[in-house]
Every structure is written in structure tokens, then in C-alpha cells.
């Protein structure tokens, strides 16, 4: 997601558009990216961290979070 | 996130780039959008549902999920 201090024009555009939908109680909307990664056991958390830092996130303006999701077989 | 049957060229580009990072165990990557919405108690779940369907998601090619996150005061 964009870092807290980074202006988020897309999120602000959504907040403005909400008025037209009749929804008034929303104070902020922030838009970011979400990646779902399917990987086998050879891929470590450090691999995912490196992948996120190098390929998926722009760490100058974005923060990221890694969430483990086990597939139920 | 893109529906399962929808081709995800951005995700495929990441999978190809991973080889250059030396990460080989990743079978699939899917990229989607994530919105964080700050709202007061006047905003109902139905409001968020309508907002997602009308403004935030393209329901022809995307699925979406609403996750409640309580702010700890």
C-alpha cells in the first residue's frame, strides 16, 4: 500500500465519487496492489521478501506485508 | 482480484522475471487491487458492497472480498 505520507490521488477520486453514490461516512480511501503467489516448499519467506522488494513493490513510496495462506488440500 | 479464468499478463510477467532473481519454485502470481476504506458507523456493509460493485471493482473480470478491520483505539 502507499506509505501513509504519500498522497493517493486514486483514493481521493474514490472519496469524491462516493458523494454521488449517496455514501457520506467515508473519510479516507487508499488504493494499493495485492499479489497472490503460489509457491512450493522450496520458496522461503526470504525469497518472497526479496521478490517483493525487487519486483513487486516500490519501497520508496510503498509499504508491503507478507501474509502466509495455507492451501487446504 | 482477477477471476480465475481471466489471463493475468502482469502476474505472468512477474513469474518470468523471477527466474532472473534465482527463485524457481513459484508456479503462479496474480496481481489485483486492494482498497483500505476508513468509514464511520453510518456506513453499512451494504454501502461498502455497493461501492465495490459500482466504483472499485470491474465485476465482469474481477472478484472482490470485503474484510472488516476494527481500528484499535
Backbone of each chain as nested JSON, in Angstrom:
{
  "chains": [
    {"id": "A", "residues": [
      {"number": 1, "name": "UNK", "atoms": {"N": [0.831, -1.194, 0.0], "CA": [0.0, 0.0, 0.0], "C": [0.874, 1.255, 0.0]}},
      {"number": 2, "name": "UNK", "atoms": {"N": [0.355, 2.355, -0.506], "CA": [1.144, 3.596, -0.448], "C": [1.482, 3.933, 1.009]}},
      {"number": 3, "name": "UNK", "atoms": {"N": [2.665, 4.465, 1.232], "CA": [3.036, 4.875, 2.59], "C": [2.086, 5.978, 3.043]}},
      {"number": 4, "name": "UNK", "atoms": {"N": [1.893, 6.064, 4.363], "CA": [0.882, 6.972, 4.924], "C": [1.095, 8.416, 4.437]}},
      {"number": 5, "name": "UNK", "atoms": {"N": [2.355, 8.818, 4.306], "CA": [2.629, 10.218, 3.97], "C": [2.497, 10.498, 2.467]}},
      {"number": 6, "name": "UNK", "atoms": {"N": [2.283, 9.447, 1.676], "CA": [2.222, 9.622, 0.225], "C": [0.795, 9.986, -0.186]}},
      {"number": 7, "name": "UNK", "atoms": {"N": [0.641, 11.042, -0.984], "CA": [-0.674, 11.439, -1.498], "C": [-1.216, 10.316, -2.389]}},
      {"number": 8, "name": "UNK", "atoms": {"N": [-2.516, 10.026, -2.262], "CA": [-3.094, 8.924, -3.038], "C": [-4.245, 9.469, -3.897]}},
      {"number": 9, "name": "UNK", "atoms": {"N": [-3.914, 10.045, -5.075], "CA": [-4.954, 10.661, -5.899], "C": [-6.084, 9.709, -6.284]}},
      {"number": 10, "name": "UNK", "atoms": {"N": [-5.726, 8.434, -6.504], "CA": [-6.787, 7.479, -6.88], "C": [-7.767, 7.3, -5.721]}},
      {"number": 11, "name": "UNK", "atoms": {"N": [-7.22, 7.178, -4.531], "CA": [-8.082, 7.027, -3.359], "C": [-8.959, 8.256, -3.162]}},
      {"number": 12, "name": "UNK", "atoms": {"N": [-8.362, 9.445, -3.369], "CA": [-9.132, 10.69, -3.209], "C": [-10.24, 10.795, -4.263]}},
      {"number": 13, "name": "UNK", "atoms": {"N": [-9.97, 10.298, -5.456], "CA": [-11.001, 10.327, -6.521], "C": [-12.181, 9.462, -6.102]}},
      {"number": 14, "name": "UNK", "atoms": {"N": [-11.893, 8.331, -5.447], "CA": [-12.976, 7.45, -4.986], "C": [-13.792, 8.165, -3.912]}},
      {"number": 15, "name": "UNK", "atoms": {"N": [-13.113, 8.823, -2.977], "CA": [-13.841, 9.517, -1.904], "C": [-14.788, 10.554, -2.502]}},
      {"number": 16, "name": "UNK", "atoms": {"N": [-14.303, 11.302, -3.491], "CA": [-15.168, 12.33, -4.118], "C": [-16.35, 11.671, -4.832]}},
      {"number": 17, "name": "UNK", "atoms": {"N": [-16.092, 10.541, -5.5], "CA": [-17.172, 9.876, -6.265], "C": [-18.242, 9.296, -5.34]}},
      {"number": 18, "name": "UNK", "atoms": {"N": [-17.859, 9.038, -4.1], "CA": [-18.817, 8.418, -3.17], "C": [-20.017, 9.302, -2.906]}},
      {"number": 19, "name": "UNK", "atoms": {"N": [-19.778, 10.612, -2.943], "CA": [-20.895, 11.533, -2.715], "C": [-22.014, 11.272, -3.712]}},
      {"number": 20, "name": "UNK", "atoms": {"N": [-21.634, 10.991, -4.935], "CA": [-22.648, 10.734, -5.997], "C": [-23.389, 9.432, -5.721]}},
      {"number": 21, "name": "UNK", "atoms": {"N": [-22.75, 8.527, -4.943], "CA": [-23.411, 7.251, -4.612], "C": [-24.295, 7.407, -3.371]}},
      {"number": 22, "name": "UNK", "atoms": {"N": [-24.212, 8.6, -2.754], "CA": [-25.012, 8.826, -1.545], "C": [-24.366, 8.256, -0.298]}},
      {"number": 23, "name": "UNK", "atoms": {"N": [-23.065, 7.898, -0.377], "CA": [-22.353, 7.362, 0.796], "C": [-21.494, 8.496, 1.355]}},
      {"number": 24, "name": "UNK", "atoms": {"N": [-21.797, 8.954, 2.592], "CA": [-21.117, 10.162, 3.095], "C": [-20.173, 9.881, 4.261]}},
      {"number": 25, "name": "UNK", "atoms": {"N": [-20.212, 8.702, 4.865], "CA": [-19.439, 8.473, 6.09], "C": [-18.026, 7.971, 5.868]}},
      {"number": 26, "name": "UNK", "atoms": {"N": [-17.528, 8.01, 4.626], "CA": [-16.179, 7.504, 4.348], "C": [-15.18, 8.657, 4.445]}},
      {"number": 27, "name": "UNK", "atoms": {"N": [-14.184, 8.52, 5.309], "CA": [-13.232, 9.619, 5.5], "C": [-11.978, 9.448, 4.637]}},
      {"number": 28, "name": "UNK", "atoms": {"N": [-11.61, 8.232, 4.326], "CA": [-10.405, 8.057, 3.503], "C": [-10.474, 6.74, 2.739]}},
      {"number": 29, "name": "UNK", "atoms": {"N": [-9.896, 6.743, 1.55], "CA": [-9.771, 5.51, 0.751], "C": [-8.349, 5.48, 0.212]}},
      {"number": 30, "name": "UNK", "atoms": {"N": [-7.682, 4.354, 0.412], "CA": [-6.33, 4.223, -0.14], "C": [-6.317, 3.001, -1.056]}},
      {"number": 31, "name": "UNK", "atoms": {"N": [-5.696, 3.16, -2.23], "CA": [-5.643, 2.06, -3.2], "C": [-4.219, 1.558, -3.33]}},
      {"number": 32, "name": "UNK", "atoms": {"N": [-4.066, 0.22, -3.279], "CA": [-2.734, -0.371, -3.437], "C": [-2.826, -1.62, -4.281]}},
      {"number": 33, "name": "UNK", "atoms": {"N": [-1.708, -2.353, -4.336], "CA": [-1.652, -3.583, -5.128], "C": [-1.706, -4.78, -4.185]}},
      {"number": 34, "name": "UNK", "atoms": {"N": [-2.216, -5.881, -4.723], "CA": [-2.245, -7.134, -3.947], "C": [-1.766, -8.238, -4.883]}},
      {"number": 35, "name": "UNK", "atoms": {"N": [-0.84, -9.051, -4.405], "CA": [-0.322, -10.162, -5.21], "C": [-0.641, -11.465, -4.495]}},
      {"number": 36, "name": "UNK", "atoms": {"N": [-1.136, -12.427, -5.244], "CA": [-1.312, -13.78, -4.699], "C": [-0.269, -14.657, -5.384]}},
      {"number": 37, "name": "UNK", "atoms": {"N": [0.611, -15.253, -4.596], "CA": [1.757, -16.005, -5.122], "C": [1.603, -17.473, -4.733]}},
      {"number": 38, "name": "UNK", "atoms": {"N": [1.567, -18.352, -5.737], "CA": [1.512, -19.803, -5.473], "C": [2.936, -20.347, -5.57]}},
      {"number": 39, "name": "UNK", "atoms": {"N": [3.418, -20.941, -4.477], "CA": [4.817, -21.397, -4.473], "C": [4.929, -22.727, -3.73]}},
      {"number": 40, "name": "UNK", "atoms": {"N": [5.908, -23.527, -4.12], "CA": [6.123, -24.802, -3.416], "C": [7.057, -24.58, -2.221]}},
      {"number": 41, "name": "UNK", "atoms": {"N": [7.365, -25.701, -1.523], "CA": [8.108, -25.565, -0.262], "C": [9.555, -25.121, -0.444]}},
      {"number": 42, "name": "UNK", "atoms": {"N": [10.042, -25.107, -1.691], "CA": [11.445, -24.682, -1.891], "C": [11.576, -23.162, -1.751]}},
      {"number": 43, "name": "UNK", "atoms": {"N": [10.435, -22.46, -1.838], "CA": [10.475, -20.986, -1.779], "C": [10.377, -20.553, -0.321]}},
      {"number": 44, "name": "UNK", "atoms": {"N": [11.395, -19.84, 0.141], "CA": [11.426, -19.433, 1.552], "C": [10.777, -18.053, 1.712]}},
      {"number": 45, "name": "UNK", "atoms": {"N": [10.555, -17.704, 2.967], "CA": [9.996, -16.38, 3.247], "C": [10.978, -15.289, 2.785]}},
      {"number": 46, "name": "UNK", "atoms": {"N": [12.283, -15.593, 2.895], "CA": [13.289, -14.626, 2.438], "C": [13.194, -14.427, 0.924]}},
      {"number": 47, "name": "UNK", "atoms": {"N": [12.886, -15.524, 0.204], "CA": [12.7, -15.395, -1.256], "C": [11.542, -14.44, -1.559]}},
      {"number": 48, "name": "UNK", "atoms": {"N": [10.435, -14.626, -0.824], "CA": [9.254, -13.782, -1.051], "C": [9.588, -12.326, -0.703]}},
      {"number": 49, "name": "UNK", "atoms": {"N": [10.33, -12.147, 0.406], "CA": [10.74, -10.798, 0.814], "C": [11.571, -10.149, -0.296]}},
      {"number": 50, "name": "UNK", "atoms": {"N": [12.53, -10.906, -0.833], "CA": [13.399, -10.364, -1.909], "C": [12.547, -10.048, -3.144]}},
      {"number": 51, "name": "UNK", "atoms": {"N": [11.618, -10.954, -3.482], "CA": [10.731, -10.764, -4.634], "C": [9.925, -9.468, -4.475]}},
      {"number": 52, "name": "UNK", "atoms": {"N": [9.413, -9.282, -3.271], "CA": [8.583, -8.088, -3.022], "C": [9.431, -6.824, -3.147]}},
      {"number": 53, "name": "UNK", "atoms": {"N": [10.612, -6.853, -2.541], "CA": [11.455, -5.65, -2.546], "C": [11.968, -5.311, -3.943]}},
      {"number": 54, "name": "UNK", "atoms": {"N": [12.281, -6.348, -4.735], "CA": [12.918, -6.097, -6.038], "C": [11.889, -5.933, -7.161]}},
      {"number": 55, "name": "UNK", "atoms": {"N": [10.825, -6.77, -7.127], "CA": [9.916, -6.81, -8.274], "C": [8.548, -6.186, -8.026]}},
      {"number": 56, "name": "UNK", "atoms": {"N": [8.003, -6.432, -6.857], "CA": [6.572, -6.153, -6.691], "C": [6.266, -4.796, -6.073]}},
      {"number": 57, "name": "UNK", "atoms": {"N": [7.102, -4.324, -5.186], "CA": [6.794, -3.055, -4.515], "C": [7.825, -1.989, -4.881]}},
      {"number": 58, "name": "UNK", "atoms": {"N": [7.388, -0.744, -4.862], "CA": [8.328, 0.38, -4.981], "C": [8.55, 0.862, -3.553]}},
      {"number": 59, "name": "UNK", "atoms": {"N": [9.592, 0.384, -2.929], "CA": [9.761, 0.575, -1.486], "C": [10.034, 2.036, -1.113]}},
      {"number": 60, "name": "UNK", "atoms": {"N": [10.229, 2.899, -2.106], "CA": [10.393, 4.332, -1.8], "C": [9.03, 4.906, -1.392]}},
      {"number": 61, "name": "UNK", "atoms": {"N": [7.971, 4.483, -2.053], "CA": [6.645, 5.068, -1.783], "C": [5.629, 4.052, -1.268]}},
      {"number": 62, "name": "UNK", "atoms": {"N": [6.029, 2.781, -1.217], "CA": [5.064, 1.76, -0.803], "C": [5.586, 0.938, 0.37]}},
      {"number": 63, "name": "UNK", "atoms": {"N": [4.678, 0.545, 1.251], "CA": [4.96, -0.458, 2.274], "C": [4.346, -1.758, 1.782]}},
      {"number": 64, "name": "UNK", "atoms": {"N": [4.861, -2.904, 2.267], "CA": [4.216, -4.165, 1.895], "C": [4.187, -5.098, 3.091]}},
      {"number": 65, "name": "UNK", "atoms": {"N": [3.302, -6.06, 3.006], "CA": [3.103, -7.022, 4.086], "C": [3.009, -8.403, 3.455]}},
      {"number": 66, "name": "UNK", "atoms": {"N": [3.683, -9.38, 4.069], "CA": [3.631, -10.751, 3.535], "C": [2.692, -11.547, 4.433]}},
      {"number": 67, "name": "UNK", "atoms": {"N": [1.663, -12.141, 3.856], "CA": [0.683, -12.918, 4.629], "C": [0.709, -14.356, 4.125]}},
      {"number": 68, "name": "UNK", "atoms": {"N": [1.008, -15.319, 5.02], "CA": [1.028, -16.742, 4.637], "C": [-0.402, -17.274, 4.573]}},
      {"number": 69, "name": "UNK", "atoms": {"N": [-0.748, -17.891, 3.47], "CA": [-2.081, -18.501, 3.335], "C": [-1.861, -19.959, 2.931]}},
      {"number": 70, "name": "UNK", "atoms": {"N": [-2.23, -20.899, 3.81], "CA": [-2.05, -22.33, 3.503], "C": [-3.198, -22.797, 2.613]}},
      {"number": 71, "name": "UNK", "atoms": {"N": [-2.885, -23.515, 1.51], "CA": [-3.961, -24.072, 0.677], "C": [-4.495, -25.312, 1.384]}},
      {"number": 72, "name": "UNK", "atoms": {"N": [-5.815, -25.43, 1.521], "CA": [-6.413, -26.589, 2.2], "C": [-6.587, -27.681, 1.148]}},
      {"number": 73, "name": "UNK", "atoms": {"N": [-5.832, -28.813, 1.349], "CA": [-5.944, -29.882, 0.322], "C": [-6.906, -30.967, 0.771]}}
    ]},
    {"id": "B", "residues": [
      {"number": 1, "name": "UNK", "atoms": {"N": [-9.48, -9.222, -7.055], "CA": [-8.511, -9.99, -7.832], "C": [-9.134, -10.434, -9.15]}},
      {"number": 2, "name": "UNK", "atoms": {"N": [-8.307, -10.614, -10.177], "CA": [-8.855, -11.115, -11.443], "C": [-9.529, -12.477, -11.225]}},
      {"number": 3, "name": "UNK", "atoms": {"N": [-10.627, -12.706, -11.934], "CA": [-11.291, -14.014, -11.816], "C": [-10.319, -15.102, -12.296]}},
      {"number": 4, "name": "UNK", "atoms": {"N": [-10.518, -16.319, -11.787], "CA": [-9.561, -17.406, -12.05], "C": [-9.363, -17.629, -13.55]}},
      {"number": 5, "name": "UNK", "atoms": {"N": [-10.464, -17.486, -14.311], "CA": [-10.373, -17.816, -15.739], "C": [-9.771, -16.683, -16.57]}},
      {"number": 6, "name": "UNK", "atoms": {"N": [-9.53, -15.538, -15.933], "CA": [-9.023, -14.378, -16.68], "C": [-7.488, -14.453, -16.762]}},
      {"number": 7, "name": "UNK", "atoms": {"N": [-6.926, -14.281, -17.941], "CA": [-5.473, -14.251, -18.135], "C": [-4.904, -13.04, -17.391]}},
      {"number": 8, "name": "UNK", "atoms": {"N": [-3.778, -13.221, -16.715], "CA": [-3.206, -12.133, -15.917], "C": [-1.787, -11.851, -16.415]}},
      {"number": 9, "name": "UNK", "atoms": {"N": [-1.649, -11.053, -17.493], "CA": [-0.319, -10.818, -18.08], "C": [0.687, -10.22, -17.091]}},
      {"number": 10, "name": "UNK", "atoms": {"N": [0.199, -9.364, -16.172], "CA": [1.132, -8.771, -15.19], "C": [1.692, -9.864, -14.285]}},
      {"number": 11, "name": "UNK", "atoms": {"N": [0.812, -10.746, -13.833], "CA": [1.264, -11.837, -12.984], "C": [2.247, -12.74, -13.707]}},
      {"number": 12, "name": "UNK", "atoms": {"N": [1.955, -13.019, -14.975], "CA": [2.857, -13.876, -15.777], "C": [4.21, -13.207, -15.992]}},
      {"number": 13, "name": "UNK", "atoms": {"N": [4.214, -11.903, -16.136], "CA": [5.484, -11.163, -16.306], "C": [6.334, -11.321, -15.052]}},
      {"number": 14, "name": "UNK", "atoms": {"N": [5.69, -11.31, -13.879], "CA": [6.425, -11.474, -12.616], "C": [7.015, -12.886, -12.553]}},
      {"number": 15, "name": "UNK", "atoms": {"N": [6.208, -13.89, -12.927], "CA": [6.713, -15.269, -12.864], "C": [7.957, -15.405, -13.739]}},
      {"number": 16, "name": "UNK", "atoms": {"N": [7.921, -14.817, -14.94], "CA": [9.094, -14.907, -15.832], "C": [10.298, -14.18, -15.231]}},
      {"number": 17, "name": "UNK", "atoms": {"N": [10.036, -13.032, -14.591], "CA": [11.155, -12.239, -14.033], "C": [11.801, -12.946, -12.839]}},
      {"number": 18, "name": "UNK", "atoms": {"N": [11.041, -13.825, -12.198], "CA": [11.57, -14.494, -11.01], "C": [12.773, -15.363, -11.329]}},
      {"number": 19, "name": "UNK", "atoms": {"N": [12.792, -15.905, -12.541], "CA": [13.94, -16.728, -12.93], "C": [15.232, -15.939, -12.782]}},
      {"number": 20, "name": "UNK", "atoms": {"N": [15.176, -14.659, -13.152], "CA": [16.393, -13.791, -13.071], "C": [16.78, -13.551, -11.626]}},
      {"number": 21, "name": "UNK", "atoms": {"N": [15.788, -13.697, -10.708], "CA": [16.105, -13.494, -9.269], "C": [16.604, -14.788, -8.648]}},
      {"number": 22, "name": "UNK", "atoms": {"N": [16.562, -15.88, -9.444], "CA": [17.019, -17.175, -8.921], "C": [15.957, -17.877, -8.094]}},
      {"number": 23, "name": "UNK", "atoms": {"N": [14.694, -17.407, -8.183], "CA": [13.598, -18.042, -7.429], "C": [12.828, -18.922, -8.426]}},
      {"number": 24, "name": "UNK", "atoms": {"N": [12.848, -20.248, -8.222], "CA": [12.272, -21.143, -9.246], "C": [10.998, -21.864, -8.79]}},
      {"number": 25, "name": "UNK", "atoms": {"N": [10.653, -21.795, -7.511], "CA": [9.53, -22.626, -7.019], "C": [8.177, -21.972, -7.096]}},
      {"number": 26, "name": "UNK", "atoms": {"N": [8.083, -20.828, -7.787], "CA": [6.789, -20.117, -7.845], "C": [6.026, -20.569, -9.091]}},
      {"number": 27, "name": "UNK", "atoms": {"N": [4.821, -21.087, -8.91], "CA": [4.049, -21.607, -10.048], "C": [3.093, -20.568, -10.627]}},
      {"number": 28, "name": "UNK", "atoms": {"N": [2.615, -19.642, -9.801], "CA": [1.678, -18.647, -10.339], "C": [1.723, -17.378, -9.499]}},
      {"number": 29, "name": "UNK", "atoms": {"N": [1.531, -16.252, -10.161], "CA": [1.429, -14.96, -9.477], "C": [0.225, -14.249, -10.085]}},
      {"number": 30, "name": "UNK", "atoms": {"N": [-0.663, -13.753, -9.227], "CA": [-1.803, -12.976, -9.721], "C": [-1.758, -11.609, -9.056]}},
      {"number": 31, "name": "UNK", "atoms": {"N": [-1.994, -10.557, -9.867], "CA": [-1.948, -9.193, -9.325], "C": [-3.342, -8.595, -9.358]}},
      {"number": 32, "name": "UNK", "atoms": {"N": [-3.741, -7.976, -8.235], "CA": [-5.048, -7.322, -8.168], "C": [-4.944, -6.024, -7.403]}},
      {"number": 33, "name": "UNK", "atoms": {"N": [-6.093, -5.435, -7.087], "CA": [-6.142, -4.162, -6.373], "C": [-6.578, -4.421, -4.93]}},
      {"number": 34, "name": "UNK", "atoms": {"N": [-6.139, -3.523, -4.07], "CA": [-6.542, -3.597, -2.658], "C": [-6.915, -2.189, -2.226]}},
      {"number": 35, "name": "UNK", "atoms": {"N": [-8.076, -2.061, -1.602], "CA": [-8.509, -0.745, -1.119], "C": [-8.641, -0.793, 0.395]}},
      {"number": 36, "name": "UNK", "atoms": {"N": [-8.127, 0.208, 1.065], "CA": [-8.353, 0.363, 2.5], "C": [-9.296, 1.543, 2.663]}},
      {"number": 37, "name": "UNK", "atoms": {"N": [-10.443, 1.293, 3.276], "CA": [-11.503, 2.317, 3.376], "C": [-11.727, 2.641, 4.849]}},
      {"number": 38, "name": "UNK", "atoms": {"N": [-11.554, 3.924, 5.205], "CA": [-11.822, 4.374, 6.58], "C": [-13.234, 4.963, 6.599]}},
      {"number": 39, "name": "UNK", "atoms": {"N": [-14.111, 4.386, 7.429], "CA": [-15.507, 4.86, 7.435], "C": [-16.052, 4.862, 8.856]}},
      {"number": 40, "name": "UNK", "atoms": {"N": [-17.015, 5.75, 9.104], "CA": [-17.64, 5.796, 10.435], "C": [-18.824, 4.821, 10.478]}},
      {"number": 41, "name": "UNK", "atoms": {"N": [-19.5, 4.797, 11.629], "CA": [-20.55, 3.778, 11.836], "C": [-21.787, 3.968, 10.959]}},
      {"number": 42, "name": "UNK", "atoms": {"N": [-21.878, 5.144, 10.288], "CA": [-23.079, 5.358, 9.443], "C": [-22.972, 4.539, 8.148]}},
      {"number": 43, "name": "UNK", "atoms": {"N": [-21.741, 4.088, 7.837], "CA": [-21.554, 3.352, 6.583], "C": [-21.797, 1.86, 6.84]}},
      {"number": 44, "name": "UNK", "atoms": {"N": [-22.758, 1.306, 6.126], "CA": [-23.112, -0.107, 6.351], "C": [-22.314, -1.01, 5.409]}},
      {"number": 45, "name": "UNK", "atoms": {"N": [-22.387, -2.306, 5.692], "CA": [-21.725, -3.274, 4.826], "C": [-22.328, -3.222, 3.415]}},
      {"number": 46, "name": "UNK", "atoms": {"N": [-23.636, -2.945, 3.345], "CA": [-24.303, -2.832, 2.032], "C": [-23.732, -1.633, 1.259]}},
      {"number": 47, "name": "UNK", "atoms": {"N": [-23.424, -0.556, 1.998], "CA": [-22.814, 0.615, 1.329], "C": [-21.471, 0.22, 0.704]}},
      {"number": 48, "name": "UNK", "atoms": {"N": [-20.675, -0.531, 1.483], "CA": [-19.337, -0.933, 1.006], "C": [-19.506, -1.865, -0.2]}},
      {"number": 49, "name": "UNK", "atoms": {"N": [-20.483, -2.768, -0.099], "CA": [-20.763, -3.698, -1.209], "C": [-21.101, -2.903, -2.474]}},
      {"number": 50, "name": "UNK", "atoms": {"N": [-22.0, -1.913, -2.328], "CA": [-22.41, -1.082, -3.492], "C": [-21.192, -0.319, -4.036]}},
      {"number": 51, "name": "UNK", "atoms": {"N": [-20.406, 0.254, -3.143], "CA": [-19.192, 0.999, -3.523], "C": [-18.252, 0.098, -4.335]}},
      {"number": 52, "name": "UNK", "atoms": {"N": [-18.089, -1.13, -3.853], "CA": [-17.168, -2.054, -4.543], "C": [-17.702, -2.399, -5.93]}},
      {"number": 53, "name": "UNK", "atoms": {"N": [-18.992, -2.691, -5.988], "CA": [-19.582, -3.108, -7.278], "C": [-19.594, -1.962, -8.286]}},
      {"number": 54, "name": "UNK", "atoms": {"N": [-19.862, -0.74, -7.813], "CA": [-20.046, 0.381, -8.744], "C": [-18.726, 1.092, -9.067]}},
      {"number": 55, "name": "UNK", "atoms": {"N": [-17.878, 1.26, -8.018], "CA": [-16.701, 2.127, -8.209], "C": [-15.374, 1.378, -8.253]}},
      {"number": 56, "name": "UNK", "atoms": {"N": [-15.245, 0.363, -7.398], "CA": [-13.891, -0.159, -7.159], "C": [-13.548, -1.397, -7.982]}},
      {"number": 57, "name": "UNK", "atoms": {"N": [-14.501, -2.248, -8.266], "CA": [-14.191, -3.483, -8.995], "C": [-14.876, -3.49, -10.361]}},
      {"number": 58, "name": "UNK", "atoms": {"N": [-14.238, -4.154, -11.309], "CA": [-14.906, -4.421, -12.592], "C": [-15.44, -5.848, -12.477]}},
      {"number": 59, "name": "UNK", "atoms": {"N": [-16.681, -5.967, -12.093], "CA": [-17.227, -7.29, -11.712], "C": [-17.32, -8.245, -12.897]}},
      {"number": 60, "name": "UNK", "atoms": {"N": [-17.076, -7.762, -14.114], "CA": [-17.07, -8.676, -15.273], "C": [-15.81, -9.538, -15.216]}},
      {"number": 61, "name": "UNK", "atoms": {"N": [-14.692, -8.956, -14.817], "CA": [-13.425, -9.699, -14.837], "C": [-12.793, -9.853, -13.458]}},
      {"number": 62, "name": "UNK", "atoms": {"N": [-13.387, -9.214, -12.443], "CA": [-12.78, -9.263, -11.11], "C": [-13.758, -9.784, -10.06]}},
      {"number": 63, "name": "UNK", "atoms": {"N": [-13.214, -10.539, -9.103], "CA": [-13.949, -10.881, -7.887], "C": [-13.453, -9.944, -6.798]}},
      {"number": 64, "name": "UNK", "atoms": {"N": [-14.279, -9.719, -5.765], "CA": [-13.775, -8.911, -4.638], "C": [-14.256, -9.51, -3.322]}},
      {"number": 65, "name": "UNK", "atoms": {"N": [-13.567, -9.136, -2.258], "CA": [-13.852, -9.648, -0.932], "C": [-13.824, -8.457, 0.031]}},
      {"number": 66, "name": "UNK", "atoms": {"N": [-14.799, -8.409, 0.935], "CA": [-14.834, -7.313, 1.916], "C": [-14.341, -7.873, 3.239]}},
      {"number": 67, "name": "UNK", "atoms": {"N": [-13.309, -7.279, 3.814], "CA": [-12.742, -7.748, 5.083], "C": [-12.875, -6.622, 6.101]}},
      {"number": 68, "name": "UNK", "atoms": {"N": [-13.569, -6.907, 7.218], "CA": [-13.731, -5.891, 8.27], "C": [-12.476, -5.834, 9.119]}},
      {"number": 69, "name": "UNK", "atoms": {"N": [-11.919, -4.637, 9.295], "CA": [-10.742, -4.454, 10.154], "C": [-11.092, -3.378, 11.171]}},
      {"number": 70, "name": "UNK", "atoms": {"N": [-11.176, -3.783, 12.466], "CA": [-11.503, -2.811, 13.508], "C": [-10.258, -2.028, 13.888]}},
      {"number": 71, "name": "UNK", "atoms": {"N": [-10.355, -0.673, 13.952], "CA": [-9.206, 0.128, 14.395], "C": [-9.133, 0.036, 15.917]}},
      {"number": 72, "name": "UNK", "atoms": {"N": [-7.972, -0.263, 16.467], "CA": [-7.806, -0.395, 17.929], "C": [-7.561, 1.005, 18.49]}},
      {"number": 73, "name": "UNK", "atoms": {"N": [-8.524, 1.473, 19.325], "CA": [-8.355, 2.849, 19.876], "C": [-7.792, 2.806, 21.277]}}
    ]}
  ]
}
